[in-house]
């Protein structure tokens, strides 16, 4: 059974894991099959973060099992990853049709167990982060590189520390080798991911070592970008901010999930910095020409109308360049699970709509200010007479694009200077310089 397909769910950290898994499997002479119905082994990488993500994973598992039932080519359907780590016994008991379950373990360990015909396995204490000996190079212009895994932050709403375990970092040398390989194989943007990148190196080097890592990656030869995601605001130091500002290949893009703008709610969330301290940190970030993205939760237990207004005012004052939000959902294993969830679902939805409507207005204004400016753009696709690319302002899959109309044929996966001529709600339009 050497023919396989991977269904990827969840966050970019899962993408990084699955690129490693695919690379190892292909090195073991497994053959990746694009068509799920022609695959013998189907691996579903699940997400267990919040209720909607868990439900999506479960739905996909059942859909895939139904596909197997009607297709003799498919021999095994195996679920792996975060949902399995959290609910291994429940999934095994309640979905007897599933052919295998692997918790949060290194990709190599998954292959080792498959080769031994052992399809049900998890560790009670999640794994050490893998070394990268093989990996699949994606066809996209960008690739996610996981620099660490696990988390020991005490955010009241987050279940991740309970099933990911203590943070474990990869060695700088190993990460550099992976990045160098990706760049040599045509990747133009390296995106560093982990549960919290400010944690990087504390276990290995006994200090926050993201600045050291960025300095080392910046030395790699080649024309490419480095983007850093997931920076916990409570532990985002001046040194980390400066390392992003000063390394030329590292984009001035800060993904800092602040979660709220009310001191009362931040305290209930077990966050450390208050609003005043967050504003001071934002000033430091914006000393350079930086883009600031953040994420917020609406409807957290105890969030009054006054708390929500403070959140609205915070967002209105800061004018985040990019922003995401989601409605609070109670998660087992978190401190907030025992809080009284006293914000009605309809009210959560109303607050969410108001929040996103404000951000839409902010984004329109922010985008309009870019008209007349010139940006380096990574061109990624051509569709209906328009080239589509991204600047340093735009992380793939979550942010906007820059649309380029030109009679000139330009190359995909190349950088071009583009002068902005028009703006939309979240995107920009421009012409080649």
C-alpha positions as CSV (number, residue, x, y, z in Angstrom):
1,X,0.0,0.0,0.0
2,X,2.3,2.8,-1.3
3,X,-0.2,5.1,-2.8
4,X,-1.4,7.9,-0.5
5,X,-3.3,11.2,-0.2
6,X,-3.2,13.9,2.5
7,X,-6.2,16.0,3.5
8,X,-4.9,19.1,5.3
9,X,-7.1,20.9,7.9
10,X,-6.3,23.6,10.4
11,X,-3.5,26.0,10.6
12,X,-0.2,26.6,8.7
13,X,1.6,24.6,11.4
14,X,-0.3,21.6,10.1
15,X,0.9,22.5,6.6
16,X,4.5,22.5,7.7
17,X,4.0,19.1,9.4
18,X,2.4,17.6,6.3
19,X,5.1,18.9,4.0
20,X,7.6,17.0,6.2
21,X,5.4,13.9,6.3
22,X,4.9,13.9,2.5
23,X,8.7,14.3,2.0
24,X,9.5,11.4,4.3
25,X,6.9,9.2,2.7
26,X,8.1,9.9,-0.8
27,X,11.6,9.1,0.3
28,X,10.3,5.7,1.5
29,X,8.9,5.2,-2.0
30,X,5.3,6.0,-1.2
31,X,3.6,7.8,-4.1
32,X,1.5,10.8,-3.5
33,X,-1.9,10.7,-5.4
34,X,-3.8,14.0,-6.1
35,X,-7.0,12.2,-6.7
36,X,-8.5,10.9,-3.4
37,X,-10.5,8.2,-5.1
38,X,-7.3,6.7,-6.6
39,X,-5.5,6.6,-3.2
40,X,-5.0,3.5,-1.1
41,X,-4.1,5.3,2.1
42,X,-5.8,8.6,3.0
43,X,-4.3,10.6,5.9
44,X,-6.5,13.4,7.4
45,X,-4.5,15.9,9.4
46,X,-7.1,17.3,11.9
47,X,-7.5,20.5,14.0
48,X,-8.7,20.5,17.6
49,X,-8.4,24.2,18.5
50,X,-12.0,25.5,18.6
51,X,-15.5,24.0,18.2
52,X,-15.9,25.0,14.5
53,X,-12.5,23.5,13.6
54,X,-13.2,20.3,15.5
55,X,-16.6,19.9,13.8
56,X,-15.0,20.4,10.4
57,X,-12.4,17.7,11.1
58,X,-15.1,15.3,12.2
59,X,-17.3,16.1,9.2
60,X,-14.3,15.4,6.8
61,X,-13.5,12.1,8.6
62,X,-17.1,10.9,8.0
63,X,-17.1,12.2,4.4
64,X,-13.9,10.4,3.7
65,X,-15.1,7.1,5.2
66,X,-18.2,7.4,3.0
67,X,-16.0,7.8,0.0
68,X,-14.0,4.7,1.1
69,X,-17.3,2.7,1.4
70,X,-18.0,3.4,-2.3
71,X,-14.5,3.0,-3.6
72,X,-12.5,-0.3,-3.5
73,X,-9.2,1.5,-4.2
74,X,-9.2,3.1,-0.8
75,X,-7.8,0.6,1.8
76,X,-7.3,2.8,4.9
77,X,-8.5,6.1,6.2
78,X,-6.3,7.4,9.0
79,X,-6.8,10.6,11.1
80,X,-3.8,12.2,12.8
81,X,-3.0,15.4,14.7
82,X,-4.5,17.7,17.3
83,X,-8.1,16.5,17.3
84,X,-6.8,12.9,17.7
85,X,-4.5,13.9,20.5
86,X,-7.3,15.5,22.4
87,X,-10.0,12.9,21.8
88,X,-8.1,9.6,21.0
89,X,-10.2,7.2,23.0
90,X,-13.5,8.9,22.1
91,X,-12.7,8.8,18.3
92,X,-11.6,5.2,18.5
93,X,-14.8,4.2,20.3
94,X,-17.3,6.3,18.5
95,X,-15.9,5.9,14.9
96,X,-15.1,2.2,14.7
97,X,-14.9,2.5,10.9
98,X,-11.7,4.5,11.2
99,X,-8.7,2.5,10.2
100,X,-6.1,4.4,12.2
101,X,-5.5,7.2,14.7
102,X,-2.2,8.9,15.4
103,X,-1.9,11.7,17.9
104,X,0.6,14.6,17.9
105,X,3.8,12.7,17.1
106,X,6.7,13.3,14.7
107,X,6.0,12.5,11.0
108,X,8.8,9.9,11.0
109,X,7.1,8.2,13.9
110,X,3.9,8.0,11.9
111,X,5.7,6.2,9.0
112,X,7.5,3.9,11.4
113,X,4.2,2.8,12.8
114,X,2.5,2.4,9.4
115,X,5.5,0.2,8.3
116,X,4.9,-2.0,11.4
117,X,1.2,-2.2,10.5
118,X,0.4,-0.4,13.8
119,X,-2.3,2.2,13.0
120,X,-3.4,3.3,16.5
121,X,-0.9,5.3,18.5
122,X,-0.5,8.4,20.6
123,X,1.8,9.6,23.3
124,X,0.5,10.8,26.6
125,X,3.2,13.5,26.5
126,X,3.4,15.0,23.0
127,X,6.6,14.7,21.0
128,X,9.9,16.4,20.6
129,X,9.9,18.6,17.5
130,X,11.2,16.8,14.4
131,X,14.5,17.3,12.6
132,X,14.0,18.0,8.9
133,X,15.8,15.4,6.9
134,X,13.2,15.3,4.1
135,X,10.4,17.5,3.1
136,X,8.1,18.2,0.2
137,X,8.7,21.5,-1.6
138,X,5.2,23.0,-2.3
139,X,4.3,24.4,-5.7
140,X,3.4,27.7,-4.1
141,X,5.8,30.6,-3.9
142,X,5.8,30.3,-0.1
143,X,6.4,27.6,2.4
144,X,5.7,27.3,6.1
145,X,8.5,26.3,8.4
146,X,7.7,25.2,11.9
147,X,10.4,26.3,14.3
148,X,9.0,24.9,17.5
149,X,5.9,23.3,19.0
150,X,4.0,23.2,22.2
151,X,3.1,26.1,24.5
152,X,3.1,26.9,28.3
153,X,1.3,30.2,28.2
154,X,-1.7,30.3,30.6
155,X,-4.4,32.0,28.4
156,X,-7.7,31.1,30.0
157,X,-9.4,30.4,26.7
158,X,-6.9,28.2,25.0
159,X,-6.7,24.4,25.2
160,X,-3.4,24.0,23.2
161,X,-1.0,23.6,26.2
162,X,-3.1,20.7,27.5
163,X,-2.6,18.5,24.4
164,X,0.6,20.0,22.9
165,X,2.7,20.0,26.0
166,X,5.7,22.1,26.9
167,X,7.4,24.2,24.2
168,X,10.1,22.4,22.3
169,X,12.4,24.2,19.8
170,X,14.2,23.0,16.8
171,X,17.9,23.8,16.5
172,X,18.9,26.9,14.5
173,X,21.2,24.8,12.3
174,X,18.3,22.4,11.4
175,X,15.9,25.2,10.6
176,X,18.6,27.0,8.5
177,X,19.2,23.8,6.5
178,X,15.5,23.4,5.8
179,X,15.1,27.1,4.7
180,X,18.2,26.9,2.5
181,X,16.8,23.8,0.8
182,X,13.5,25.5,0.2
183,X,15.1,28.7,-1.2
184,X,17.4,26.6,-3.5
185,X,14.3,24.9,-4.8
186,X,12.5,28.1,-5.8
187,X,10.6,29.2,-2.7
188,X,10.4,33.0,-2.4
189,X,8.8,33.4,1.0
190,X,9.6,31.5,4.2
191,X,6.9,31.8,6.8
192,X,8.0,30.9,10.4
193,X,5.3,29.3,12.5
194,X,4.8,27.8,16.0
195,X,2.3,28.1,18.8
196,X,4.1,31.3,19.9
197,X,7.3,32.4,18.1
198,X,8.4,34.5,21.1
199,X,8.9,31.2,22.9
200,X,11.5,30.1,20.4
201,X,14.8,28.9,22.0
202,X,13.9,29.2,25.7
203,X,14.2,25.4,26.1
204,X,17.3,24.9,23.9
205,X,19.3,28.1,24.5
206,X,17.8,29.3,27.8
207,X,16.7,32.7,26.3
208,X,14.3,34.0,23.7
209,X,16.3,33.2,20.6
210,X,14.1,34.4,17.7
211,X,16.5,37.3,17.1
212,X,19.4,34.8,16.8
213,X,17.4,32.7,14.4
214,X,16.4,35.6,12.2
215,X,19.9,36.9,12.0
216,X,21.1,33.5,10.9
217,X,18.4,33.0,8.3
218,X,19.0,36.5,7.0
219,X,22.5,35.3,6.0
220,X,21.2,32.7,3.5
221,X,22.0,33.6,-0.1
222,X,19.0,34.3,-2.4
223,X,16.2,36.6,-3.2
224,X,13.5,35.7,-0.7
225,X,11.4,37.0,2.1
226,X,11.1,35.8,5.7
227,X,7.7,36.4,7.4
228,X,7.2,35.8,11.2
229,X,3.7,34.8,12.4
230,X,2.2,34.3,15.9
231,X,3.9,36.7,18.3
232,X,2.3,36.7,21.7
233,X,2.0,40.3,22.8
234,X,2.8,39.7,26.4
235,X,6.3,38.4,25.5
236,X,7.1,40.4,22.4
237,X,10.3,42.2,23.5
238,X,12.0,45.2,22.1
239,X,14.9,42.9,21.0
240,X,12.5,40.8,19.0
241,X,10.9,43.9,17.4
242,X,14.3,45.3,16.6
243,X,15.5,42.0,15.0
244,X,12.5,42.1,12.7
245,X,13.1,45.7,11.8
246,X,16.8,45.3,11.2
247,X,17.2,42.1,9.2
248,X,16.7,43.1,5.5
249,X,15.1,39.8,4.4
250,X,12.7,39.8,7.4
251,X,9.4,41.6,6.5
252,X,8.2,44.3,8.8
253,X,5.0,42.4,9.4
254,X,3.8,41.8,12.9
255,X,1.2,39.2,13.6
256,X,0.3,39.9,17.3
257,X,-3.0,38.4,18.6
258,X,-4.0,40.9,21.3
259,X,-7.5,39.3,21.9
260,X,-9.2,42.3,23.5
261,X,-9.1,46.0,24.3
262,X,-10.6,46.0,27.8
263,X,-8.3,45.6,30.8
264,X,-11.1,43.8,32.6
265,X,-11.4,41.1,29.9
266,X,-7.6,40.9,29.3
267,X,-7.3,40.1,33.0
268,X,-10.0,37.4,32.9
269,X,-8.2,36.0,29.8
270,X,-5.0,35.7,32.0
271,X,-3.2,38.0,29.7
272,X,-0.3,40.0,31.2
273,X,-0.2,43.4,29.4
274,X,-2.9,45.9,29.8
275,X,-4.2,48.2,27.1
276,X,-1.7,51.0,28.0
277,X,1.2,48.5,27.7
278,X,-0.2,47.2,24.4
279,X,-0.3,50.7,23.0
280,X,3.4,51.3,24.1
281,X,4.4,48.0,22.3
282,X,2.4,49.1,19.2
283,X,4.4,52.4,19.1
284,X,7.6,50.5,19.1
285,X,6.4,48.2,16.3
286,X,5.4,51.3,14.2
287,X,8.7,53.1,14.6
288,X,9.5,51.4,11.3
289,X,7.2,51.2,8.3
290,X,5.5,48.1,9.7
291,X,2.2,46.3,9.1
292,X,0.3,45.2,12.2
293,X,-2.1,42.3,12.2
294,X,-4.1,41.2,15.2
295,X,-6.8,38.8,16.3
296,X,-9.6,39.4,18.8
297,X,-12.3,37.4,20.6
298,X,-15.8,38.7,21.1
299,X,-18.3,37.5,23.6
300,X,-15.8,36.2,26.2
301,X,-17.5,35.3,29.5
302,X,-18.2,38.5,31.5
303,X,-17.8,40.8,28.5
304,X,-20.2,43.7,29.2
305,X,-21.4,46.2,26.7
306,X,-18.9,48.6,28.2
307,X,-16.0,46.1,27.7
308,X,-17.1,45.7,24.1
309,X,-17.2,49.4,23.6
310,X,-13.6,49.6,24.9
311,X,-12.6,47.0,22.4
312,X,-14.2,48.9,19.6
313,X,-12.5,52.1,20.7
314,X,-9.2,50.4,21.0
315,X,-9.4,49.1,17.4
316,X,-10.7,52.4,16.1
317,X,-7.8,54.2,17.7
318,X,-5.0,51.8,16.7
319,X,-6.4,51.2,13.1
320,X,-4.9,47.7,12.6
321,X,-3.7,47.2,9.0
322,X,-5.1,43.6,9.1
323,X,-7.4,42.1,11.6
324,X,-9.3,38.8,12.3
325,X,-11.8,38.0,15.0
326,X,-13.9,35.1,16.2
327,X,-16.7,34.5,18.6
328,X,-15.8,32.9,21.9
329,X,-16.6,29.2,22.3
330,X,-15.9,27.3,25.5
331,X,-13.2,24.6,25.3
332,X,-12.8,21.7,27.6
333,X,-9.5,21.8,29.6
334,X,-9.4,25.5,29.8
335,X,-9.9,27.8,32.8
336,X,-12.6,29.7,31.0
337,X,-14.6,26.5,30.4
338,X,-15.8,26.8,34.0
339,X,-16.7,30.5,33.6
340,X,-20.3,31.4,33.2
341,X,-20.7,31.9,29.4
342,X,-23.1,34.8,29.9
343,X,-23.0,36.5,26.5
344,X,-25.9,35.2,24.4
345,X,-25.1,33.7,21.0
346,X,-27.1,36.4,19.1
347,X,-25.3,39.1,21.0
348,X,-21.9,37.5,20.2
349,X,-23.0,37.6,16.5
350,X,-24.1,41.2,16.7
351,X,-20.8,42.3,18.3
352,X,-18.8,40.3,15.8
353,X,-20.7,42.0,12.9
354,X,-20.1,45.5,14.4
355,X,-16.4,44.7,14.9
356,X,-15.8,43.5,11.4
357,X,-17.8,46.4,9.9
358,X,-15.5,48.8,11.8
359,X,-12.5,47.0,10.5
360,X,-13.8,47.1,6.9
361,X,-14.0,50.9,7.2
362,X,-10.5,51.0,8.7
363,X,-9.1,48.8,6.0
364,X,-10.7,50.9,3.2
365,X,-9.0,53.9,4.7
366,X,-5.6,52.2,5.2
367,X,-5.7,50.8,1.6
368,X,-6.6,54.2,0.1
369,X,-3.5,55.7,1.8
370,X,-1.3,53.3,-0.3
371,X,-2.3,54.9,-3.6
372,X,0.7,56.5,-5.3
373,X,3.2,54.3,-3.3
374,X,5.5,51.7,-4.8
375,X,5.9,48.2,-3.4
376,X,7.9,45.1,-4.1
377,X,5.3,42.5,-5.1
378,X,5.7,38.7,-5.3
379,X,3.6,37.7,-8.3
380,X,1.9,34.3,-7.7
381,X,-0.8,33.7,-10.3
382,X,-2.5,34.9,-13.5
383,X,-6.2,34.9,-13.9
384,X,-8.7,36.5,-16.3
385,X,-6.1,38.9,-17.7
386,X,-4.8,40.0,-14.2
387,X,-1.6,39.1,-12.4
388,X,-2.2,38.5,-8.7
389,X,0.6,39.0,-6.1
390,X,1.4,40.1,-2.6
391,X,3.5,42.7,-0.9
392,X,5.1,42.6,2.5
393,X,1.7,43.7,3.9
394,X,0.0,40.5,3.0
395,X,0.4,37.0,4.5
396,X,-0.9,34.3,2.1
397,X,-4.4,32.9,2.7
398,X,-5.4,35.5,5.3
399,X,-4.6,38.9,4.0
400,X,-5.2,40.8,0.7
401,X,-3.6,40.9,-2.7
402,X,-2.2,43.3,-5.2
403,X,-3.8,43.1,-8.7
404,X,-1.7,44.0,-11.7
405,X,-3.1,44.7,-15.1
406,X,-0.5,44.7,-17.8
407,X,-0.1,43.8,-21.5
408,X,3.5,42.7,-20.7
409,X,4.0,39.1,-19.9
410,X,5.6,38.7,-16.4
411,X,6.9,35.7,-14.6
412,X,5.2,33.9,-11.8
413,X,7.2,33.5,-8.5
414,X,9.2,36.7,-9.3
415,X,9.4,40.0,-7.6
416,X,8.3,43.2,-9.4
417,X,8.0,46.8,-8.3
418,X,4.4,47.9,-8.6
419,X,3.0,51.4,-8.2
420,X,-0.4,51.5,-6.5
421,X,-3.1,53.2,-8.6
422,X,-6.4,52.0,-6.9
423,X,-7.6,50.6,-3.7
424,X,-10.5,48.3,-2.6
425,X,-11.7,47.1,0.8
426,X,-8.8,44.8,1.5
427,X,-6.9,44.7,-1.8
428,X,-4.9,47.0,-4.0
429,X,-4.5,47.5,-7.8
430,X,-1.4,48.8,-9.5
431,X,0.9,48.9,-12.5
432,X,4.4,47.8,-13.2
433,X,7.1,50.5,-12.6
